[in-house]
Amino acid sequence: MVHAPVLEIRNVSKRFGVIKALTEVTFSLEKGEVHALCGENGAGKSTLMNIIAGVLQPNEGEILVDGAAVKIASPAFAQSLGIGLVHQEIALCPDATVAENMFMAATNRRRSPFMNFARLEREAQAVMNRLAPIDVRQKVCDLPISSQQLVEIAKALTLDCRVLIFDEPTAALTEAEAQVLFGIINDLKAQGISIVYISHRMAEIFSLCDRVTVFRDGRYVSTENVSEITSEDIVRRMVGREITQLYPEKQPVSERGGEPILSIRDLGDGKRFHDVSFELRKGEILGIGGLIGSGRTEIAEGICGLRTVTEGDVKLEGKALRTASYADAVRAGVVYLSEDRKGSGVFLDLSIAQNIAALDLKSLTGRFGLLNTKAEAERATDLARRLGVRMGGIDMPVSSLSGGNQQKVAIAKQLAVDPKVILMDEPTRGIDVGAKSEIHRLLRDLARSGIGIVVITSELPELLGLCDRAVVIHEGRVAGELEGEAMTEEAIMRLASGVGTRQHFTTRASEHAV
């Protein structure tokens, strides 16, 4: 007798406005199976999992549970079906305790107006002890990110699920914490619980999973038994796009500055990254690639004084760059554009002019501490015009602008201090294709003017199409450096996934290493 899959997806599509995130994808999950779902960032993996978990609704297609079609209208209904999702992004209440977060769903369903906190904390601690010795009476906001990720996992374990979805669960975990999680996943599998495991990390896929499905550009590509496929096969199916003319022509090597404008040597913070070394030349766009959680953002924060470094050194134009704070980096000519545009990149409720002036108020302040609003307006008008910000006027709040124009204002804020080096973290995240193209051209123009630019990006086409060279980070260390013909999607994915090593790839295009 043939049993129906525990979970089956048939021809599901999902649109966000004119953007198609999923196009007629299929997927199936058997009882007691660990099934990997792979694809580049933006391939549609998380969108599908959010549909299965009731967070999003599909535009077309159907979902079957034990062979019966269901409409998963909400996360609560998904949980009633025995489906739990461990989100890639932390989705906890920071001011509530660990125990309260873990049993939030059960608390919402209870009928009694009274809460037995002693029992709640006792049961929560028993579950948490399987993962880590975290006191469940602590508030979530007092925990480091890795511990918050463990709380997310523990929360899912309290749901008594038949299907558990893990979306990049080890991105914020240490190696020891990840190993504990792998043991729990194997225990759950032995109990007949089915698991969807989203990850780019090949070692995890081949040690944990039974089958692997690959998505590319929101479409289903293939499903194979892990025992019958190689990591190179998976990488090859994940990639396959050609770089289009959306990217400006790169600057010839002969036109870039010969001496490095920024030199990083053996940099480390003792936690998230170690022994990081690379150089940035004047007029160059250097890409930093790697998986989410690999330490890319932390490296940039360490360079510009936003994170304490414990080893190594940073040199700007051959001289030591000492940054007790971010203000020291700005004064020296090194600025950082956060990946969290709305949280750290711009002040949404302030005007365009006020945002652009934010890093350099001192030069706009007169003898008696009064802001020279005329000078502020002139600077803002000039930079907004140079960057092509579409606006009603410099007095408009930044919140009134589109995402792409908000990002241009964030860049204008950096340019207001005449920087020598700009570190940009996911500079085109969350903006449309047309705005992306404008940002790419802007960055190339800035590089041609002599500014050194570091771009951290999770989008492989952007890394290849925009950047002159690429440094790839794997688990907090430089896995390799690529340039010219050696700079391919497969090479980057191998290094980022831990499949390749520095010896497999060369920074010299003439050696044609792939």
C-alpha positions as CSV (number, residue, x, y, z in Angstrom):
1,M,0.0,0.0,0.0
2,V,1.4,3.4,-1.0
3,H,1.0,6.1,1.7
4,A,0.4,9.7,0.7
5,P,3.1,12.2,1.6
6,V,2.7,14.0,4.9
7,L,2.9,17.3,3.0
8,E,2.6,17.9,-0.7
9,I,2.8,21.2,-2.7
10,R,1.2,21.2,-6.2
11,N,1.8,24.0,-8.7
12,V,1.9,26.8,-6.1
13,S,2.5,30.4,-7.3
14,K,2.9,33.6,-5.3
15,R,3.0,37.2,-6.5
16,F,3.8,40.4,-4.7
17,G,2.4,43.0,-7.0
18,V,4.1,42.5,-10.4
19,I,6.9,40.4,-8.8
20,K,6.5,36.6,-9.1
21,A,8.2,35.1,-6.1
22,L,7.0,31.5,-7.0
23,T,5.8,30.0,-10.3
24,E,4.0,26.7,-10.2
25,V,6.4,25.0,-7.7
26,T,6.1,21.5,-6.4
27,F,7.4,19.8,-3.3
28,S,6.7,16.7,-1.2
29,L,7.7,15.6,2.3
30,E,7.5,12.0,3.5
31,K,7.0,10.8,7.1
32,G,10.2,10.7,9.1
33,E,12.2,12.4,6.3
34,V,14.6,15.3,6.5
35,H,14.2,17.1,3.1
36,A,16.6,19.9,2.2
37,L,15.4,22.8,0.1
38,C,18.2,24.7,-1.6
39,G,18.5,27.8,-3.8
40,E,20.1,31.1,-4.0
41,N,18.8,34.0,-1.9
42,G,15.6,35.1,-3.6
43,A,14.9,31.6,-5.1
44,G,11.6,31.4,-3.3
45,K,12.4,29.0,-0.4
46,S,11.3,31.2,2.5
47,T,8.2,32.3,0.5
48,L,7.1,28.7,0.1
49,M,7.7,27.9,3.8
50,N,5.7,31.0,4.9
51,I,2.9,29.7,2.7
52,I,3.0,26.3,4.3
53,A,3.1,27.9,7.8
54,G,0.1,30.1,7.0
55,V,2.0,33.4,7.1
56,L,1.3,34.0,3.4
57,Q,-1.4,32.8,1.0
58,P,-0.7,31.4,-2.5
59,N,-2.3,32.9,-5.6
60,E,-2.6,29.6,-7.3
61,G,-2.0,25.9,-6.5
62,E,-2.9,23.6,-3.6
63,I,-1.4,22.2,-0.4
64,L,-2.2,18.6,0.7
65,V,-1.7,17.2,4.2
66,D,-1.9,13.4,4.3
67,G,-3.4,13.4,0.8
68,A,-6.2,15.9,1.6
69,A,-6.3,19.4,0.2
70,V,-6.2,22.1,2.9
71,K,-6.3,25.9,3.0
72,I,-3.8,27.1,5.6
73,A,-5.4,30.4,6.4
74,S,-3.2,31.4,9.4
75,P,-0.2,30.3,11.5
76,A,-2.6,29.1,14.2
77,F,-4.3,26.8,11.7
78,A,-0.9,25.5,10.5
79,Q,-0.1,24.7,14.1
80,S,-3.4,22.8,14.5
81,L,-2.3,20.7,11.6
82,G,1.0,20.0,13.3
83,I,3.2,22.3,11.2
84,G,5.8,24.5,12.9
85,L,8.2,27.0,11.4
86,V,11.6,28.1,12.9
87,H,12.0,31.5,11.2
88,Q,15.3,32.6,9.7
89,E,14.6,36.1,11.2
90,I,14.2,36.2,14.9
91,A,10.4,36.5,15.6
92,L,10.3,36.8,19.4
93,C,8.8,39.3,21.9
94,P,12.0,40.9,23.3
95,D,10.4,42.2,26.6
96,A,8.8,38.8,27.4
97,T,10.8,36.0,29.1
98,V,12.1,33.0,27.3
99,A,9.4,30.8,28.9
100,E,6.6,33.2,27.8
101,N,7.9,33.2,24.3
102,M,8.2,29.4,24.1
103,F,4.6,28.9,25.1
104,M,3.1,31.9,23.5
105,A,0.8,29.9,21.2
106,A,-0.4,27.7,24.0
107,T,-1.0,30.7,26.2
108,N,-3.1,32.4,23.5
109,R,-5.3,29.2,23.2
110,R,-5.9,28.8,27.0
111,R,-9.3,29.5,28.5
112,S,-8.4,30.2,32.1
113,P,-7.7,33.9,32.9
114,F,-4.9,32.8,35.3
115,M,-1.4,31.7,34.4
116,N,0.6,29.1,36.4
117,F,4.0,30.7,35.9
118,A,5.8,28.0,38.0
119,R,4.5,25.3,35.7
120,L,5.2,27.3,32.6
121,E,8.8,27.9,33.6
122,R,9.3,24.3,34.6
123,E,8.1,22.9,31.3
124,A,10.0,25.5,29.3
125,Q,13.2,24.8,31.1
126,A,12.9,21.0,30.4
127,V,12.6,21.7,26.7
128,M,15.3,24.4,26.7
129,N,17.8,22.1,28.5
130,R,17.7,19.8,25.4
131,L,19.4,22.7,23.5
132,A,21.4,24.8,25.9
133,P,21.6,25.8,29.6
134,I,19.6,29.0,29.1
135,D,17.6,30.3,32.1
136,V,14.0,30.6,30.8
137,R,13.2,33.3,33.3
138,Q,15.4,35.8,31.4
139,K,14.0,38.3,29.1
140,V,14.7,37.6,25.4
141,C,16.2,41.1,24.9
142,D,19.0,40.2,27.4
143,L,20.2,37.2,25.3
144,P,22.8,37.2,22.4
145,I,21.5,36.5,18.9
146,S,22.7,32.8,19.0
147,S,20.7,32.2,22.2
148,Q,17.6,33.9,20.7
149,Q,17.9,31.5,17.7
150,L,17.9,28.6,20.2
151,V,14.8,30.0,21.8
152,E,13.1,30.1,18.4
153,I,14.0,26.4,18.0
154,A,12.8,25.5,21.5
155,K,9.5,27.3,20.8
156,A,8.9,25.1,17.8
157,L,9.7,22.0,19.9
158,T,6.9,22.8,22.3
159,L,4.3,22.6,19.5
160,D,4.2,18.8,19.3
161,C,4.6,19.1,15.5
162,R,4.4,16.4,12.8
163,V,6.2,18.8,10.3
164,L,9.0,21.1,11.4
165,I,10.5,23.7,9.0
166,F,14.0,25.0,9.8
167,D,14.9,28.1,7.7
168,E,18.7,28.6,8.0
169,P,18.7,27.4,11.6
170,T,22.4,27.5,12.1
171,A,23.1,30.9,10.6
172,A,23.5,32.5,14.1
173,L,24.7,29.4,16.0
174,T,28.2,28.4,17.1
175,E,29.6,25.1,15.9
176,A,28.9,23.5,19.3
177,E,25.3,24.8,19.3
178,A,24.8,23.5,15.7
179,Q,26.0,20.1,16.7
180,V,23.4,19.9,19.5
181,L,20.7,20.9,17.0
182,F,21.7,18.2,14.6
183,G,21.4,15.6,17.3
184,I,17.9,16.8,18.1
185,I,16.9,16.7,14.4
186,N,18.1,13.1,14.2
187,D,16.0,12.3,17.3
188,L,12.9,13.9,15.8
189,K,13.4,12.0,12.6
190,A,13.6,8.7,14.5
191,Q,10.2,9.6,16.1
192,G,8.7,9.9,12.7
193,I,8.6,13.7,12.6
194,S,9.1,15.2,9.1
195,I,11.6,18.1,8.6
196,V,12.1,20.6,5.9
197,Y,15.7,21.9,6.2
198,I,16.6,25.1,4.3
199,S,20.3,25.7,4.1
200,H,23.2,26.6,1.8
201,R,25.7,24.7,3.9
202,M,26.5,21.5,2.0
203,A,28.1,19.7,4.9
204,E,24.9,20.0,6.8
205,I,22.7,18.8,3.9
206,F,24.8,15.7,3.3
207,S,25.1,14.7,6.9
208,L,21.4,15.4,7.9
209,C,19.1,15.1,4.8
210,D,17.5,12.2,2.9
211,R,16.5,14.2,-0.2
212,V,17.2,17.6,-1.7
213,T,15.0,19.9,-3.8
214,V,16.5,22.8,-5.7
215,F,14.7,26.1,-6.6
216,R,16.0,28.7,-8.9
217,D,14.3,32.1,-9.6
218,G,11.1,31.0,-7.9
219,R,10.8,27.8,-10.0
220,Y,11.2,24.2,-9.2
221,V,14.4,22.7,-10.7
222,S,14.8,19.1,-9.3
223,T,14.5,16.6,-6.5
224,E,17.1,14.0,-5.8
225,N,18.2,11.5,-3.1
226,V,21.2,13.0,-1.3
227,S,23.0,9.7,-1.7
228,E,22.7,10.0,-5.5
229,I,24.0,13.6,-5.9
230,T,27.1,15.6,-5.2
231,S,27.5,19.1,-3.7
232,E,28.8,20.2,-7.1
233,D,25.6,19.0,-8.7
234,I,23.5,21.0,-6.2
235,V,25.5,24.2,-6.8
236,R,25.3,23.8,-10.5
237,R,21.5,23.5,-10.4
238,M,21.2,26.5,-8.0
239,V,23.0,28.9,-10.4
240,G,22.7,29.3,-14.2
241,R,21.8,33.0,-14.9
242,E,23.8,35.2,-17.2
243,I,24.8,38.7,-16.1
244,T,22.8,41.3,-18.0
245,Q,23.4,44.9,-19.0
246,L,21.7,46.0,-15.7
247,Y,25.3,46.4,-14.4
248,P,27.6,49.2,-15.6
249,E,30.9,48.4,-17.3
250,K,33.6,47.6,-14.9
251,Q,36.7,49.8,-14.6
252,P,39.8,48.4,-16.2
253,V,42.5,47.4,-13.8
254,S,44.8,50.0,-15.3
255,E,42.5,52.8,-14.2
256,R,42.3,51.7,-10.6
257,G,44.7,52.9,-8.0
258,G,47.8,50.7,-7.6
259,E,48.3,51.1,-3.8
260,P,45.6,49.9,-1.4
261,I,43.6,52.6,0.2
262,L,42.4,50.2,2.9
263,S,44.4,47.2,4.2
264,I,42.9,44.7,6.7
265,R,45.4,42.3,8.3
266,D,44.5,39.3,10.6
267,L,41.4,41.1,12.0
268,G,39.2,39.3,14.5
269,D,36.8,40.0,17.3
270,G,37.3,36.7,19.1
271,K,33.7,35.6,18.4
272,R,32.2,36.0,14.9
273,F,35.3,36.5,12.7
274,H,39.0,35.6,12.8
275,D,42.2,36.2,10.9
276,V,40.5,38.3,8.2
277,S,42.9,39.9,5.7
278,F,42.2,41.7,2.4
279,E,42.9,44.9,0.6
280,L,40.8,47.6,-1.1
281,R,42.3,49.7,-3.9
282,K,41.4,53.3,-4.7
283,G,38.6,53.4,-7.2
284,E,37.7,49.8,-6.8
285,I,34.4,48.0,-5.9
286,L,35.3,45.0,-3.8
287,G,32.5,42.6,-3.1
288,I,32.2,40.5,0.1
289,G,30.2,37.4,-0.4
290,G,29.2,34.5,1.8
291,L,26.1,33.0,3.4
292,I,23.8,34.8,5.9
293,G,25.5,34.5,9.3
294,S,29.0,34.0,7.9
295,G,30.3,37.1,9.6
296,R,30.3,39.6,6.8
297,T,28.4,42.3,8.6
298,E,30.5,41.9,11.7
299,I,33.7,42.3,9.7
300,A,32.5,45.6,8.3
301,E,31.4,46.8,11.8
302,G,34.8,45.9,13.1
303,I,36.6,47.9,10.5
304,C,34.6,51.1,11.2
305,G,34.5,51.0,15.0
306,L,31.0,49.7,15.5
307,R,32.3,46.4,16.9
308,T,35.3,45.9,19.2
309,V,38.1,44.0,17.5
310,T,40.6,42.0,19.6
311,E,43.3,41.2,17.0
312,G,44.8,42.5,13.8
313,D,44.9,46.0,12.4
314,V,43.3,48.3,9.8
315,K,45.3,50.8,7.7
316,L,43.9,53.7,5.7
317,E,46.3,55.0,3.0
318,G,49.1,53.2,4.8
319,K,48.5,54.6,8.2
320,A,46.9,52.8,11.2
321,L,43.2,53.5,11.5
322,R,42.3,53.6,15.2
323,T,38.6,53.6,15.9
324,A,37.4,53.7,19.5
325,S,34.0,54.6,18.0
326,Y,32.3,55.1,14.7
327,A,32.8,58.8,14.9
328,D,36.6,58.2,14.7
329,A,36.1,56.3,11.4
330,V,33.9,59.0,10.0
331,R,36.5,61.7,10.8
332,A,39.2,59.6,9.1
333,G,37.0,59.1,6.0
334,V,35.6,55.6,6.4
335,V,31.8,55.4,6.5
336,Y,29.3,52.4,6.8
337,L,25.9,52.0,5.3
338,S,23.9,49.5,7.3
339,E,21.8,46.7,5.7
340,D,18.9,47.9,7.9
341,R,18.0,50.9,5.9
342,K,14.9,51.9,7.9
343,G,16.4,51.0,11.3
344,S,19.9,52.5,10.9
345,G,20.4,53.9,7.4
346,V,18.0,56.9,7.5
347,F,15.7,58.7,9.9
348,L,12.3,58.2,8.3
349,D,10.6,61.1,10.1
350,L,13.2,63.7,9.4
351,S,13.5,65.6,6.2
352,I,15.8,64.7,3.3
353,A,18.0,67.7,4.2
354,Q,18.3,66.7,7.9
355,N,19.2,63.1,6.9
356,I,22.0,64.2,4.5
357,A,23.5,66.5,7.2
358,A,23.3,64.0,10.0
359,L,27.0,62.8,9.9
360,D,28.5,66.2,9.5
361,L,26.5,68.6,11.7
362,K,29.7,70.1,13.1
363,S,30.7,71.7,9.8
364,L,27.2,73.2,9.5
365,T,27.1,74.6,13.0
366,G,28.0,78.3,13.6
367,R,29.9,80.0,16.4
368,F,26.9,80.0,18.8
369,G,25.9,76.4,18.2
370,L,23.2,77.3,15.7
371,L,22.7,75.2,12.6
372,N,23.3,77.0,9.3
373,T,20.1,75.9,7.6
374,K,21.1,77.7,4.4
375,A,24.3,75.6,4.1
376,E,22.4,72.5,5.1
377,A,19.9,73.1,2.3
378,E,22.6,73.9,-0.3
379,R,24.5,70.7,0.5
380,A,21.3,68.6,0.5
381,T,20.2,70.1,-2.8
382,D,23.5,69.4,-4.5
383,L,23.9,65.8,-3.3
384,A,20.2,65.0,-4.0
385,R,20.6,66.3,-7.6
386,R,23.9,64.4,-8.1
387,L,22.4,61.1,-6.9
388,G,19.1,61.7,-8.8
389,V,16.8,61.5,-5.8
390,R,13.2,61.8,-6.9
391,M,11.4,64.0,-4.4
392,G,9.0,66.9,-3.9
393,G,11.7,68.9,-2.1
394,I,14.5,68.6,0.4
395,D,12.1,69.5,3.2
396,M,10.0,66.3,2.5
397,P,10.3,63.5,5.1
398,V,12.3,60.5,4.0
399,S,9.3,58.3,4.7
400,S,7.6,59.9,1.7
401,L,10.2,58.4,-0.7
402,S,10.3,55.1,-2.4
403,G,12.8,52.5,-1.1
404,G,15.3,53.2,-3.9
405,N,15.2,56.9,-3.2
406,Q,15.5,56.3,0.5
407,Q,18.7,54.4,-0.2
408,K,20.0,57.2,-2.3
409,V,19.4,59.6,0.6
410,A,21.3,57.1,2.8
411,I,24.2,57.2,0.4
412,A,24.1,61.0,0.1
413,K,24.5,61.1,3.9
414,Q,27.7,59.2,3.6
415,L,29.0,61.4,0.8
416,A,28.3,64.5,2.8
417,V,31.5,63.9,4.8
418,D,33.7,63.4,1.6
419,P,34.7,59.8,2.4
420,K,37.7,57.9,1.1
421,V,36.1,54.5,1.8
422,I,32.4,53.4,1.9
423,L,31.4,50.1,3.3
424,M,27.9,49.1,2.1
425,D,25.9,46.2,3.5
426,E,23.2,44.9,1.1
427,P,22.9,48.3,-0.7
428,T,20.1,47.2,-3.0
429,R,18.0,44.9,-0.6
430,G,14.3,45.5,-0.8
431,I,14.3,47.9,-3.8
432,D,13.0,47.3,-7.3
433,V,15.0,46.3,-10.4
434,G,15.0,49.8,-11.9
435,A,16.2,51.4,-8.7
436,K,18.9,48.7,-8.3
437,S,20.3,49.6,-11.7
438,E,20.4,53.2,-10.7
439,I,22.3,52.4,-7.5
440,H,24.7,50.2,-9.4
441,R,25.5,53.0,-11.8
442,L,25.9,55.4,-8.9
443,L,28.4,53.2,-7.1
444,R,30.4,52.8,-10.3
445,D,30.5,56.6,-10.7
446,L,31.7,57.0,-7.1
447,A,34.4,54.4,-7.7
448,R,35.6,56.2,-10.8
449,S,35.9,59.4,-8.8
450,G,38.5,57.6,-6.6
451,I,36.4,56.4,-3.7
452,G,37.1,52.8,-2.5
453,I,33.9,50.9,-2.1
454,V,33.2,47.6,-0.3
455,V,29.9,46.0,-1.1
456,I,28.5,43.2,1.1
457,T,25.8,41.4,-0.9
458,S,23.9,38.1,-0.8
459,E,22.9,38.3,-4.4
460,L,25.3,36.5,-6.6
461,P,24.4,38.3,-9.8
462,E,25.1,41.6,-8.0
463,L,28.4,40.3,-6.7
464,L,29.5,39.2,-10.2
465,G,28.0,42.1,-12.2
466,L,29.0,45.0,-10.0
467,C,32.2,44.1,-8.2
468,D,35.8,44.1,-9.6
469,R,36.9,41.5,-7.1
470,A,35.2,39.3,-4.5
471,V,36.3,38.1,-1.1
472,V,34.2,35.2,0.1
473,I,33.6,34.6,3.8
474,H,32.9,31.1,5.3
475,E,32.2,30.8,9.0
476,G,34.0,34.0,10.0
477,R,37.1,33.4,7.9
478,V,38.2,34.3,4.4
479,A,37.6,31.2,2.3
480,G,39.0,32.7,-0.9
481,E,39.5,35.7,-3.1
482,L,38.3,35.8,-6.8
483,E,38.9,38.0,-9.8
484,G,38.4,38.0,-13.5
485,E,37.5,34.8,-15.1
486,A,37.9,32.9,-11.8
487,M,35.0,34.9,-10.4
488,T,32.0,32.7,-11.2
489,E,28.7,31.8,-9.4
490,E,29.8,28.2,-8.9
491,A,33.2,29.3,-7.5
492,I,31.6,31.7,-5.0
493,M,29.0,29.1,-3.9
494,R,31.6,26.5,-3.4
495,L,33.7,28.8,-1.2
496,A,30.7,30.1,0.7
497,S,29.4,26.6,1.3
498,G,32.7,25.3,2.5
499,V,33.1,23.0,-0.6
500,G,36.0,24.8,-2.1
501,T,39.2,26.0,-0.5
502,R,41.6,28.9,-1.2
503,Q,43.8,26.6,-3.1
504,H,41.0,25.8,-5.6
505,F,40.6,29.4,-6.7
506,T,42.9,32.2,-7.7
507,T,42.7,35.9,-7.7
508,R,44.4,36.1,-11.0
509,A,42.2,35.9,-14.1
510,S,45.1,34.7,-16.2
511,E,45.2,31.4,-14.4
512,H,41.6,30.6,-15.3
513,A,41.0,28.7,-12.0
514,V,37.4,27.5,-11.4
